[in-house]
Amino acid sequence: MADLTHPLSPLAVPDTERDDDASSWGRYPGHPQQRRRLWWPHDPVPWASRGGVLPRGLGRSYGDSCLAHGGTLVDVTPCARLLELDTATGLLTAEAGASLGAIAAAALPHGWYPPVVPGTRHVTLGGAIANDIHGKNHWSAGSFGCHVRSIELRRSDRAAPVRLAPGDPLFAATIGGIGLTGIIASATIALARVPGPGIVSRTHAFGSWDDYFAQAEEATRAHAHSVEWFAPGARGTVRGTFSLGDPAAGPAHWNAEPSAWGVVPFDLPAAATSGPAIAAFNAVYFRASVRAARRPRLVPVWPFMHPLDGCRHVNRIYGRRGFLQYHFVVPRGADRTEVPAILAAIADRGMRVFLPVMKQFGPVASPGLLSFPLPGTSVALDFPWQGDRLFRLLDELDARVADCGGRVYIAKDARMSGQAFRRFYPRWEELERHRDPAIRSHFWQRVTR
Ligand SMILES: Cc1cc2nc3c(=O)[nH]c(=O)nc-3n(C[C@H](O)[C@H](O)[C@H](O)COP(=O)(O)OP(=O)(O)OC[C@H]3O[C@@H](n4cnc5c(N)ncnc54)[C@H](O)[C@@H]3O)c2cc1C
């Protein structure tokens, strides 16, 4: 067993990474939220609050699944203690407010790493389970829920916490259960073996959709991690780069969580994400990526996995009105025609899209009821605020995505209709049956009313 005397005491969770205004990452919709912090996992929960309660992690969900309009957010981030790491098996038990960054920093010196990490390390263990998050290695590792071995859950209708394990229906409902089945107090996960804190990083360029899909097959066969940045062009053209990574050894000082190198100090004006600014950014980014493509490089794992973490408050570039991320997956087979067609439909409307990325999802099934990934191509698009015409376009895209058997990611959503939700997630009524009666979220009220 490892000594897990970790610098994250309950009072020392870095406040800079907390979302003290209790909005979500996209900052839409922006309702004022009441928040009650839990300092210890078994502290009393204000279950009887008017408007219900909702567990809350680091607020890195983009839309309203982490918001409790009219209710009380139960903030578990102070419960961030790492409780046990078996260095022989890689089983780690931690309180639900522990961030994946803190878990990685504690585990890396022992040759272990979280099995699945998202694009930011500032997400909690509870949030990672509740959204059943995926990483750049979905085709081989599946989603986060595939690696959860047990969950300690608190519910308003049970006097004592319940311990859940794979196979239990309440476990399946809690994986990807968007916080509705109870408050996760702690969990045990199986970490992944790694040779060290390094990544051998390669960048490959692609210049057409055929090229993309041909290289995607090779990427999933030959590399552990891949994420693809791209710039859709006129008349259905595309160009972009694969960012490929394979775990490697590296110097010991790479084990530590790096500090951010920059900050966006205030909300930027709309011009920062205007059409010309986005086109200029895409051109510079593409040239820089292609230059980097020449040879494999050994880099620290942190910036490879979480490039946006280098700059704090990066969501302020979208200004005061915030932004919407449209993150969808199209099943294998349909993806070769539907993904280009959806992007062409967006370009035809002249909508601005920032930081578009794709990832391939593989066949590893999640135990979760409302898990997002399915085998196919996933696409995430940031839309700066563009008024009602953006909402109309996204409604049309929802219908297209549902028609081909795909779905939109709840963690990123702030606007899908109840009808679209029921098509994307037909097992939602099973989750409703497992919902804690005292818990409700803005998202759930919106899509189930
Ligand atoms: C820059 C960036 C990159 C991202 N990249 C990815 C990615 O690559 N893949 C991906 O899948 N996601 C990605 N995300 C989304 C993020 O991983 C998820 O939204 C994650 O769930 C956020 O965790 P959190 O701790 O901030 O939880 P919050 O956003 O605070 O809450 C998320 C959900 O978890 C529930 N919850 C939180 N804590 C608990 C608890 N203790 N018990 C029960 N329920 C709880 C909440 O009720 C809510 O429904 C990204 C987000 C950002 C900002």
The ligand as an ORCA input file, in Angstrom:
! r2SCAN-3c Opt
* xyz 0 1
  C     -11.858     21.645    -20.978
  C     -12.780     20.458    -20.772
  C     -12.527     19.276    -21.445
  C     -13.371     18.167    -21.271
  N     -13.092     17.026    -21.958
  C     -13.894     15.944    -21.803
  C     -13.587     14.713    -22.438
  O     -12.582     14.607    -23.173
  N     -14.408     13.651    -22.218
  C     -15.504     13.739    -21.390
  O     -16.195     12.739    -21.225
  N     -15.819     14.885    -20.764
  C     -15.028     15.984    -20.951
  N     -15.328     17.150    -20.283
  C     -16.520     17.179    -19.414
  C     -16.174     16.743    -17.976
  O     -15.282     15.656    -17.976
  C     -17.458     16.256    -17.293
  O     -18.452     17.238    -17.377
  C     -17.214     15.894    -15.823
  O     -18.309     15.163    -15.353
  C     -17.012     17.123    -14.950
  O     -16.727     16.708    -13.620
  P     -16.961     17.720    -12.421
  O     -16.252     17.210    -11.212
  O     -16.605     19.099    -12.833
  O     -18.523     17.545    -12.200
  P     -19.705     18.639    -12.317
  O     -19.645     19.257    -13.658
  O     -19.716     19.525    -11.140
  O     -20.953     17.659    -12.271
  C     -21.172     16.755    -13.319
  C     -22.260     15.780    -12.953
  O     -21.772     14.940    -11.926
  C     -22.633     14.947    -10.826
  N     -21.783     14.770     -9.634
  C     -20.686     15.477     -9.311
  N     -20.182     15.011     -8.137
  C     -20.983     13.992     -7.748
  C     -21.004     13.135     -6.622
  N     -20.099     13.203     -5.647
  N     -21.994     12.225     -6.534
  C     -22.916     12.108     -7.514
  N     -22.948     12.891     -8.594
  C     -21.991     13.830     -8.718
  C     -23.353     16.275    -10.888
  O     -24.616     16.219    -10.260
  C     -23.496     16.459    -12.392
  O     -24.627     15.780    -12.864
  C     -14.498     18.261    -20.403
  C     -14.741     19.451    -19.723
  C     -13.888     20.543    -19.898
  C     -14.180     21.814    -19.147
*
